[in-house]
């Protein structure tokens, strides 16, 4: 389970990972970097 606001960032990461479709062979990795509550890279 994610603590506090971490769940929203995990959901964003899943969005990034599935943005090209749900086929694992064509999907990219998902990564969201957050600093002080703001996304600095996705």
Long-range contacts (C-beta under 8 A, 24 or more apart in sequence): 5-37, 9-34, 9-39, 12-39, 12-42, 16-42
